[in-house]
Amino acid sequence: MKIYHRWLLSYFSVFLAIVSILIFLFFTAMGNYSQRQAVKANAVFAQNALQTIDSLLKFSDQMVVKEILTNEMIRQFFDGNVWGEPYDLYQISQRVRDLSTYLVSLDSVYLYRRSDQTVMTTGTMMQIDQFADRAFVEQSLADNGNRPWTDPRVFQVFPGGDNPQKQVISLSKKIPLNSGAQGLIIANVQISKLEEAIRELLDSNLNFLLLTDANDVPIIGDNDSANQILTKLTSDYTGWTIRSGFKQTNAYGSFSSVSYGWYIAVLVSVLAGMVWLYLTARKYYRPIQLIESSIKSYSKRSARDSTAVERQDEFHFIRTAIDELVEHSRDYDRKVEESVGLRRKWLFKRIVEATEPLIDEEWEQEMDRMGLSGRSCRMSVILVEIDRIDAFLQTYSPQDQSLLKFALSAAVRETGQQRSLPIWCEWISQAQLGIMVVDDEQRLEQVAMQAYCAEIREWVELHLPFTISCGIGSCVDSPQLISTSYLEALEALQFKSMFGSNTTIAYGDVITPPPGHVLQYAERIRVAAQAFRAGDAKWEEQLHELFADLKSAAIRRGDANDLIDYLIFALDKECRTLALELRFVWEQDALPAIRANIKGFIKIEEAERPIRTILQRLSETFQLQKNQKESHKLILQIKQYIETHYDNPDLSLNHISDTFSLHMKTVSRLFKEEFGENFVDYVAKVRMEEAKRLLAADSPDSVQDIARKVGYTHAITFIRVFKKWEGTTPGDYRKLNRQS
């Protein structure tokens, strides 16, 4: 069968099938039964939403009333004196916190005692004139209580713009319930909690839901006048009104105006479509006949495929011929491009990396291509590096990466042409595009190179979804020195940790640090980590000074990564000696958060901010959990005792055990868990710090006198311990510090 007849019959079959399906769906959707069921379903939809909200608020109301009537702690608060016992107030605060915890609908609960105008929240206790919700408290005292819940309002605890504000509805209950002579208990529910309760109903694609307060102000949902309202219900409990119906996009409204005239229109459309398909098939089949005839004529002349002339399937015959032609053309183009492109890329890397000496003939050929043959030239290498290459590789597919890199290469070439700079650029790695600039001596200056790089960076920032940084090597006048300029450009990019991303760094602008200079920060990192582990208040200051020095120093990118990794290693090592519950917080929460937030950082500041923020939050958590332990207060007393009585020669675990009535193993274990170091080491550290102070001071005391002052009976023992800690003898330490 000819493709002409197949095409015609296929179109007729598809056309008739689609028309039949549309007619069936059209008249099915128009059924009166579906219309009535849709209206009923919408009424049930609105009723369920209103009942859900009322049930949630009624349950919260009942539980608050129950707490007023049955909770002895709350009664004690309203019957108590101005402040009461701290532990009693703590228990009352915890009970208020528990109330807002097990009632998941409640966002916050606070108490107001009328006798002394005191407000107790879950986290603090204050006078009413310091409370941001004072106006609502005064309004609640004067209110007659017509409705249990208020309309939506803004709630915050402390006045001021920094204090978070929440959109809530509030339940106010007087104490006692009838008079309010003693005060109020106020519970707040966030509007977002109500939205969560009916989230499944709000996400409907067919129905809309609008909840308004007694003043007809929207609480949940948008008031779109185009939507068709089918159901309107008002709550007897809250006085709120809920409206529901079909959305504007629903097919219900558009189908309501359909009449029997559509039958005739559908039939006419079917007939017109059949005639149109027939005429179109005849019209557009003529070019196919001409193409087939031309190919057959060529096949007969070439005598390559005698069977192709007799084929009955025109499309298969034409497609096969075209596919062969396209495949031959693609193979040829691919081989040419690969040959030229690979050769140029290999030659470029050979020049900049100096892997093999470049012969003069090859260099002259490249100069001829750039129109510089026979002229004195100077050369410079620029490296363009994609910032945050890891994110770039994860975000885009290999095809998209190739397309974006092609766009960057084209921009580099076009910018060079606009500036009349002969350039040669090739990708030498996944992240780096090498640019060799060759020009006469007068135009190849550092300022011109930086302006060229700035123009490229500006274009990339405006048109591509990433940024780049440029490293500029020095100008050279010999092809054999191009590799030197390349290495300098590569070295310049190593200082992105100091200059940042999306910047241009010239090799002459950086000061190469001496080898091993980063080792000076290792000890400071270790000390800061130990201070954080021990809960020392100076840890944050030490960390801030460390990062300040790192930001001001000339540090390579690799060295910056190594220092940050060592800081994380030191913190992890110290925190692994914490108590089990504190170590769990570090390993499960803090450590993964630090690694995730500093991944792919470029400047030191990008690593400093998340590390300091997470450590500050973690320190507060550690201190809170430590304060809840009785042993924490005891071990702090022991530490204070050591710092006061370090000059006692008998200061030891046995002495501390007798003084505080504890077993020696208990003292050692608690000291290790709290401060991360042994008892003996801590005593020695305190004594050595005092000894260093005395030795550095202008004092006539001998080494033996200083040894006795810091708790050592024998000077030999003192000298041995001092040398172990400081690496030098007390006498040498005194000479060195007095000379300085």
C-alpha positions in Angstrom: 0.0 0.0 0.0 1.3 3.4 -0.9 2.3 5.8 1.9 -0.3 8.2 0.5 -3.1 5.9 1.4 -1.6 4.9 4.7 -1.2 8.6 5.6 -4.8 9.4 4.6 -6.3 6.4 6.5 -4.2 7.0 9.6 -5.3 10.6 9.8 -8.9 9.7 9.4 -8.6 7.1 12.2 -6.9 9.4 14.6 -9.3 12.2 13.8 -12.4 10.1 14.3 -11.0 8.6 17.6 -10.2 12.0 19.1 -13.6 13.5 18.1 -15.4 10.5 19.6 -13.5 10.8 22.9 -14.1 14.6 23.1 -17.9 14.1 22.5 -18.0 11.4 25.1 -16.2 13.5 27.7 -18.2 16.6 26.8 -21.6 15.0 27.4 -20.4 13.1 30.4 -19.2 16.3 32.1 -22.6 17.9 31.3 -24.6 15.4 33.3 -27.0 16.8 35.9 -26.0 14.1 38.3 -22.4 15.2 38.3 -23.4 18.8 38.9 -25.5 18.0 41.9 -22.8 15.7 43.3 -20.2 18.5 42.9 -22.3 20.9 44.9 -22.8 18.4 47.7 -19.2 17.5 47.8 -18.3 21.2 48.0 -20.6 21.6 51.0 -19.0 18.6 52.8 -15.6 20.1 51.9 -16.5 23.4 53.6 -18.1 21.7 56.6 -15.1 19.5 57.2 -12.8 22.5 57.1 -14.9 24.5 59.6 -15.3 21.5 61.9 -11.5 20.9 61.9 -10.8 24.5 62.9 -13.5 24.6 65.6 -12.4 21.2 67.0 -8.8 22.3 67.2 -9.7 25.6 69.0 -12.3 24.1 71.3 -9.8 21.4 72.4 -7.2 24.1 73.2 -9.9 26.1 75.0 -10.9 23.1 77.1 -7.4 22.2 78.0 -6.5 25.7 79.1 -9.7 25.9 81.3 -8.7 22.5 82.8 -5.3 23.8 83.6 -6.9 26.8 85.4 -9.1 24.6 87.5 -6.8 21.7 88.3 -3.2 22.9 88.1 -1.8 23.7 91.6 1.3 25.4 90.2 -0.7 28.0 88.2 -2.8 28.7 91.3 0.3 29.2 93.4 1.6 31.7 90.9 -1.5 33.8 91.1 -1.7 33.5 94.9 2.1 34.1 95.3 4.1 37.1 96.4 5.9 39.5 94.0 8.5 37.0 92.7 8.3 33.9 94.9 10.9 31.2 95.3 13.1 30.8 92.2 12.6 27.0 92.0 8.8 27.4 92.3 8.9 30.0 89.5 11.0 27.6 87.5 8.5 24.8 87.9 5.6 27.1 87.0 7.5 28.2 83.9 8.2 24.6 83.0 4.5 23.8 83.4 3.6 26.7 81.0 6.2 25.4 78.6 4.8 21.9 78.9 1.3 23.2 78.2 2.4 24.7 74.9 4.4 21.6 74.1 1.8 18.8 74.4 -0.9 21.1 72.8 0.8 21.2 69.4 -1.7 23.8 68.2 -0.5 26.4 70.7 2.5 28.5 69.8 2.9 30.2 73.2 1.3 30.6 76.6 1.9 33.3 79.2 0.5 34.3 82.6 -0.3 37.8 83.9 -0.6 38.3 87.6 -2.6 41.4 88.4 -1.4 42.0 92.0 2.1 43.0 91.0 1.6 43.4 87.2 4.0 40.5 86.4 4.1 38.5 83.2 5.5 35.0 83.0 6.3 33.5 79.6 7.9 30.2 78.8 11.3 31.8 78.8 11.3 34.8 81.0 9.5 36.9 83.7 9.0 40.6 83.4 6.8 43.6 84.4 3.9 44.4 82.2 5.4 47.8 81.1 8.3 45.9 79.6 6.0 43.4 77.7 5.3 44.0 74.0 1.8 42.5 74.3 0.8 44.9 77.1 -2.1 46.5 75.0 -3.7 43.1 74.5 -3.5 42.3 78.2 -5.2 45.5 79.1 -7.9 45.0 76.4 -8.5 41.4 77.7 -9.0 42.6 81.2 -11.7 45.1 80.0 -13.3 42.7 77.5 -16.6 41.0 78.5 -15.6 37.8 76.7 -18.2 37.6 74.0 -16.0 35.4 71.9 -13.4 33.0 73.2 -10.8 33.6 70.4 -9.7 36.9 69.0 -9.4 37.9 65.4 -5.9 37.6 63.9 -3.3 39.9 65.5 0.5 40.5 65.7 2.2 39.1 68.8 5.8 39.6 70.1 7.4 39.2 73.5 9.9 42.1 73.6 9.3 45.5 71.9 11.6 46.4 69.1 12.3 45.6 65.4 14.8 42.8 66.2 12.2 40.7 68.1 10.3 38.3 65.8 6.6 39.0 65.2 4.0 36.3 64.7 0.5 36.4 63.2 -1.7 34.7 65.9 -5.2 34.3 67.3 -5.4 34.5 71.1 -7.5 32.9 73.8 -7.8 34.9 77.0 -9.0 33.4 80.3 -9.5 35.4 83.4 -8.4 34.1 86.8 -10.8 33.4 88.5 -12.9 32.6 85.5 -15.7 34.9 86.2 -14.0 38.0 87.6 -10.3 38.1 86.6 -9.4 39.6 89.9 -6.1 37.7 90.0 -5.0 38.0 86.4 -5.1 36.3 83.0 -3.8 33.2 81.2 -3.4 33.9 77.5 -2.7 31.2 74.8 -1.7 32.1 71.3 -2.2 29.9 68.1 -0.3 30.8 64.9 -2.3 31.2 61.8 0.1 28.8 60.1 -1.1 26.1 62.6 -4.6 26.5 61.3 -3.4 26.3 57.7 -1.5 23.1 58.6 -4.7 21.6 60.1 -6.6 22.0 56.8 -3.6 21.9 54.4 -5.0 18.9 52.5 -8.2 20.8 51.8 -6.3 24.0 50.8 -4.2 22.0 48.2 -7.3 21.1 46.1 -7.0 21.9 42.4 -10.8 22.1 42.0 -12.1 23.8 45.1 -11.1 27.0 46.8 -11.5 27.8 50.5 -11.7 31.3 52.1 -11.8 31.8 55.9 -12.7 35.3 57.2 -13.1 36.7 60.7 -16.1 38.4 62.2 -15.2 41.6 60.3 -15.0 39.7 57.0 -11.2 40.1 56.9 -9.5 37.1 55.2 -7.6 34.8 57.6 -6.8 31.8 55.2 -7.1 31.9 51.5 -7.4 34.7 48.9 -10.6 36.6 48.1 -10.9 36.2 44.3 -14.1 37.7 43.0 -13.8 35.5 39.9 -14.3 32.3 41.9 -17.8 30.9 42.2 -19.0 30.6 45.8 -21.3 27.6 46.4 -21.2 27.2 50.2 -21.0 29.8 53.0 -20.9 28.7 56.7 -20.5 30.7 59.9 -19.1 29.1 63.1 -21.2 29.5 66.2 -18.1 29.1 68.3 -15.7 31.6 66.7 -18.0 33.8 64.6 -15.8 33.2 61.6 -17.2 32.5 58.1 -16.0 30.0 55.6 -16.7 30.3 51.9 -16.1 27.5 49.4 -16.8 26.8 45.7 -15.1 26.0 42.4 -12.0 27.8 41.2 -12.1 30.0 38.2 -10.2 27.3 36.2 -12.8 24.6 36.9 -14.7 23.4 33.9 -18.0 23.6 35.8 -18.6 27.3 34.9 -17.7 26.9 31.2 -20.0 23.9 30.7 -23.0 25.5 32.3 -23.9 27.4 29.1 -23.8 24.5 26.7 -27.0 23.8 24.6 -28.1 21.2 22.2 -26.8 23.3 19.3 -23.4 21.8 20.1 -24.6 18.5 18.5 -24.9 20.1 15.1 -21.6 22.0 15.5 -19.7 18.7 16.4 -21.1 16.9 13.3 -20.2 19.8 11.0 -16.7 19.9 12.5 -16.2 16.2 11.8 -17.3 16.5 8.2 -15.2 19.7 7.6 -12.1 18.0 9.2 -12.4 15.0 6.9 -12.6 17.2 3.8 -9.7 19.2 5.0 -7.5 16.2 5.7 -8.2 14.8 2.2 -7.3 18.0 0.4 -4.2 18.6 2.6 -2.9 15.1 2.0 -3.2 15.5 -1.8 -1.6 18.9 -1.7 1.5 18.0 0.4 2.0 14.6 -1.2 3.1 16.2 -4.5 6.6 17.3 -3.2 7.3 13.8 -1.9 6.6 12.4 -5.3 9.1 14.8 -6.9 11.8 13.9 -4.3 11.3 10.2 -4.7 11.5 10.6 -8.5 14.8 12.5 -8.3 16.4 10.0 -6.0 15.3 7.1 -8.2 16.8 8.8 -11.2 20.1 9.2 -9.5 20.0 5.6 -8.2 19.6 4.3 -11.8 22.5 6.4 -13.0 24.8 5.4 -10.3 23.6 1.7 -10.4 24.5 1.5 -6.7 21.2 0.1 -5.4 18.8 -1.4 -8.0 16.4 -2.6 -5.3 15.8 1.0 -4.0 14.1 1.9 -7.2 11.4 -0.7 -6.7 10.6 0.2 -3.0 7.0 1.0 -2.3 7.5 2.9 1.0 8.4 6.4 -0.1 9.4 7.7 3.3 11.7 4.8 4.1 13.4 5.1 0.7 13.9 8.9 1.1 14.9 8.6 4.8 17.5 6.0 4.0 19.1 8.1 1.3 19.2 11.2 3.4 20.6 9.3 6.4 23.4 8.0 4.4 24.2 11.5 3.1 24.1 13.1 6.5 26.2 10.3 8.1 28.9 10.7 5.5 28.9 14.5 5.9 29.1 14.2 9.7 31.9 11.7 9.6 33.9 14.0 7.4 33.3 17.1 9.5 34.0 15.3 12.7 37.3 14.0 11.5 38.4 17.4 10.3 37.4 19.2 13.5 38.9 16.6 15.7 42.1 16.6 13.8 42.5 20.4 13.9 41.1 20.9 17.4 43.2 18.2 19.0 46.3 19.4 17.3 45.8 23.0 18.5 45.0 21.9 22.0 48.0 19.6 22.2 50.3 22.4 20.8 48.9 24.9 23.3 49.6 22.7 26.3 53.0 21.9 24.9 53.8 25.6 24.7 52.5 26.7 28.2 53.6 23.6 30.1 57.0 23.3 28.3 56.6 19.6 28.0 58.6 19.6 24.8 60.8 22.3 23.2 58.9 24.2 20.4 60.7 24.4 17.1 60.9 27.7 15.3 58.9 26.6 12.3 55.9 25.7 14.5 56.0 29.0 16.3 56.3 30.9 13.0 53.2 29.1 11.7 51.1 30.2 14.7 52.4 33.7 14.4 51.4 33.8 10.8 47.9 32.7 11.8 47.7 35.7 14.2 49.3 38.1 11.6 52.4 38.8 13.6 55.1 37.0 11.6 58.4 38.9 11.3 57.5 41.4 14.1 59.0 41.7 17.6 56.4 40.3 20.0 55.8 40.0 23.7 53.7 37.3 25.2 51.7 36.8 28.4 49.5 34.0 29.7 46.1 34.5 31.4 44.3 31.8 33.2 40.5 32.1 33.4 39.1 29.8 36.2 35.4 29.0 36.8 34.6 29.8 40.4 33.1 27.1 42.6 33.8 24.4 40.0 32.3 21.6 42.2 28.9 23.3 42.2 29.2 23.9 38.5 29.8 20.2 37.8 27.0 19.0 40.0 24.4 21.5 38.7 24.8 21.1 35.0 24.9 18.0 32.7 27.9 17.3 30.5 26.1 18.8 27.5 25.2 22.0 29.4 28.8 22.3 30.7 30.2 22.1 27.1 27.7 24.7 25.9 28.5 27.1 28.8 32.3 26.6 28.2 31.8 27.3 24.5 30.0 30.5 25.3 32.9 31.6 27.6 35.5 30.8 25.0 33.6 32.7 22.4 33.3 35.7 24.7 37.1 35.6 25.3 37.9 35.6 21.6 35.3 38.3 20.7 36.6 40.6 23.5 40.1 40.2 22.3 39.1 41.0 18.7 37.3 44.2 19.9 40.5 45.2 21.7 42.7 44.2 18.7 44.5 41.8 20.9 45.6 38.6 19.0 44.8 35.7 21.4 44.9 32.0 21.4 42.8 30.2 24.0 42.3 26.5 24.8 40.7 24.6 27.8 43.5 23.0 29.7 41.4 21.5 32.5 37.8 21.2 33.6 37.9 24.6 35.4 40.6 26.6 33.6 40.8 28.3 30.2 44.3 29.2 29.1 44.7 32.4 27.1 48.0 33.3 25.3 48.1 37.0 24.4 50.7 37.9 21.7 51.2 41.5 20.7 53.8 44.2 20.1 55.7 45.6 23.0 53.9 48.9 23.1 50.3 47.6 23.7 51.0 44.6 26.0 50.9 46.3 29.4 49.6 45.2 32.8 46.9 47.8 32.8 45.6 46.7 29.4 45.6 43.1 30.5 43.6 43.8 33.6 41.1 45.9 31.7 40.7 43.0 29.2 40.1 40.5 32.1 37.6 42.9 33.8 35.6 43.2 30.6 35.4 39.4 30.3 34.4 39.0 33.9 31.7 41.6 33.5 30.2 39.9 30.5 30.2 36.5 32.2 28.6 37.9 35.3 25.8 39.4 33.2 25.2 36.5 30.7 26.3 33.2 32.3 25.1 31.5 35.5 28.5 31.5 37.2 31.5 33.8 37.8 35.2 33.6 36.8 38.5 34.7 38.2 41.5 35.6 36.2 45.2 35.1 36.9 47.7 37.1 34.9 51.3 36.1 34.4 54.1 38.5 33.6 55.0 39.5 30.0 57.9 37.6 28.3 59.7 38.1 25.0 60.7 34.6 24.2 58.5 31.5 23.3 60.7 29.4 25.7 59.6 31.7 28.6 55.8 31.3 28.1 55.7 28.4 30.5 57.1 30.8 33.2 54.2 33.3 32.6 51.8 30.3 32.8 53.2 29.2 36.1 52.9 32.7 37.4 49.3 33.0 36.4 48.6 29.6 38.0 50.3 30.9 41.2 48.3 34.1 41.2 45.0 32.1 41.2 46.2 30.3 44.4 45.5 33.5 46.3 41.8 33.6 45.7 41.4 32.8 49.4 42.7 36.4 50.0 41.3 38.3 46.9 38.0 36.3 46.7 36.1 35.1 43.6 35.1 37.1 40.5 38.3 39.0 40.6 41.5 39.6 38.6 44.8 38.7 40.2 48.1 39.7 38.6 51.3 37.8 39.7 53.0 41.1 40.5 50.2 42.0 43.0 50.8 39.0 45.3 53.6 38.4 47.8 54.7 34.8 47.8 54.9 33.6 51.4 57.9 31.6 52.6 57.6 27.8 52.7 56.1 26.4 55.9 54.6 29.7 57.0 51.2 28.1 57.7 52.7 26.0 60.5 52.7 29.0 62.8 48.8 28.7 62.9 48.7 25.1 63.9 49.4 25.7 67.6 46.9 28.5 67.8 44.2 26.3 66.2 44.9 23.6 68.8 44.7 26.1 71.7 41.4 27.6 70.4 39.9 24.1 70.0 41.0 23.2 73.6 39.5 26.5 74.9 36.2 25.7 73.2 36.1 22.2 74.6 36.8 23.4 78.1 34.1 26.1 77.9 36.7 28.8 78.4 35.1 32.2 77.7 38.2 33.3 75.7 37.7 30.7 72.9 35.6 33.0 70.8 38.2 35.8 71.1 41.0 33.4 70.2 39.1 32.1 67.2 38.3 35.7 66.0 42.0 36.7 66.3 43.0 33.5 64.4 40.7 34.3 61.5 41.7 37.9 61.5 45.4 36.9 61.0 44.5 34.4 58.3 42.5 37.1 56.4 45.4 39.5 56.5 48.1 37.0 55.6 49.0 35.9 52.1 47.8 32.3 52.1 47.4 30.1 49.1 44.1 28.4 48.4 45.3 25.0 49.2 46.9 26.1 52.5 43.6 27.8 53.5 41.7 24.6 52.9 44.3 22.6 54.9 44.1 25.1 57.8 40.3 24.9 57.9 40.4 21.1 57.7 42.9 21.1 60.6 40.6 23.4 62.6 37.7 20.9 62.1 40.0 18.0 63.0 41.1 19.7 66.2 37.6 20.5 67.2 36.5 17.0 66.5 39.4 15.5 68.4 38.6 17.7 71.5 34.8 17.2 71.4 35.2 13.4 71.2 36.3 13.5 74.9 33.0 15.1 75.9 30.3 13.3 77.8 28.1 11.0 75.7 25.1 13.3 75.3 27.3 16.3 74.4 29.4 14.3 72.0 26.2 13.1 70.3 25.2 16.8 69.7 28.6 17.5 68.1 28.8 14.4 65.9 25.1 14.4 64.7 24.4 18.2 64.4 27.3 20.5 64.6 30.0 18.7 62.7 27.9 17.8 59.6 26.5 21.4 59.6 30.0 22.9 59.6 31.2 20.7 56.7 28.1 21.4 54.7 28.3 25.2 55.1 32.0 25.6 54.3 32.0 23.2 51.3 33.6 25.0 48.3 34.5 28.2 50.2 36.9 30.6 48.5 37.6 33.4 50.9 38.5 32.9 54.5 35.4 34.9 55.5 33.1 32.4 53.8 34.4 29.7 56.2 34.6 31.9 59.3 31.0 33.0 59.5 29.3 29.5 59.5 32.0 28.0 61.8 31.6 30.8 64.4 27.8 30.8 64.2 27.6 27.0 64.7 30.2 27.0 67.5 28.4 29.8 69.3 25.1 27.9 69.2 26.8 24.7 70.2 28.6 26.4 73.1 25.3 27.6 74.5 23.9 24.1 74.2 26.9 22.7 76.0 26.6 25.2 78.8 22.9 24.7 79.2 23.3 20.9 79.5 26.3 21.3 81.8 24.3 23.7 84.1 21.6 21.1 84.5 24.1 18.7 86.1 25.0 18.9 89.8 28.5 17.7 89.0 29.1 20.8 86.9 28.9 23.2 89.8 31.1 20.9 91.9 33.8 20.6 89.3 33.8 24.4 88.8 34.4 24.7 92.6 37.3 22.3 92.3 38.7 24.4 89.4 38.4 27.5 91.4 40.1 25.8 94.4 43.0 24.8 92.2 43.4 28.3 90.8 43.5 29.7 94.4 45.7 27.1 96.1 48.1 26.2 93.3 51.0 27.2 95.6 50.1 24.4 98.0 52.8 21.6 97.5 50.3 19.0 98.7 47.8 19.9 95.9 46.9 16.5 94.3 44.0 14.2 93.5 44.2 12.8 97.0 44.1 16.3 98.5 41.1 17.3 96.4 39.4 14.0 97.2 39.7 14.6 101.0 38.7 18.3 100.7 35.6 17.7 98.7 34.7 14.2 100.0 34.9 12.6 96.6 36.7 9.5 95.3 39.9 10.2 93.4 38.7 8.4 90.3 35.5 10.4 90.4 37.4 13.7 90.5 39.7 12.6 87.6 36.8 11.4 85.5 34.6 14.5 86.0 37.6 16.8 85.4 38.4 15.1 82.1 34.8 15.2 80.9 34.3 18.9 81.8 37.6 20.4 80.6 39.1 17.8 78.3 42.4 17.5 80.1 43.8 15.5 83.1 43.8 16.9 86.6 47.6 16.8 86.9 48.1 18.5 83.5 45.7 21.3 84.5 47.4 21.9 87.8 50.8 22.0 86.0 49.4 24.5 83.5 48.1 26.8 86.2 51.5 26.7 88.0 53.4 27.2 84.8 51.4 30.3 83.8 52.0 31.9 87.2 55.7 30.9 87.0 56.0 32.5 83.5 54.5 35.7 84.9 56.9 35.8 87.8 59.9 35.1 85.6 59.0 37.8 83.1 58.4 40.4 85.9 61.3 42.5 87.1 61.7 40.5 90.4 64.8 39.6 92.4 63.3 36.2 93.3 65.5 33.2 92.4 64.3 30.2 90.5 64.0 28.2 93.7 61.9 31.0 95.3 59.6 31.0 92.3 59.4 27.2 92.4 58.1 27.4 96.1 55.7 30.2 95.2 54.0 28.0 92.6 53.8 24.9 94.7 57.1 23.0 94.1 59.2 22.0 97.1 62.2 21.1 95.0 63.6 23.4 92.3 64.7 20.4 90.2 61.2 19.2 89.8 60.0 22.7 88.9 62.8 23.0 86.3 62.0 19.6 84.7 58.2 20.4 84.5 58.9 23.9 83.1 61.2 22.7 80.4 58.6 20.0 79.4 55.9 22.7 79.0 57.9 25.6 77.5 60.8 23.8 75.9 63.4 25.8 77.8 64.6 26.2 81.3 63.3 28.9 83.7 66.6 30.8 83.6 66.7 31.0 79.9 63.0 32.0 79.8 63.8 34.8 82.2 66.7 36.1 80.1 64.8 35.9 76.9 61.8 37.8 78.2 63.8 40.5 80.0 65.9 41.1 76.9 62.8 41.6 74.8 
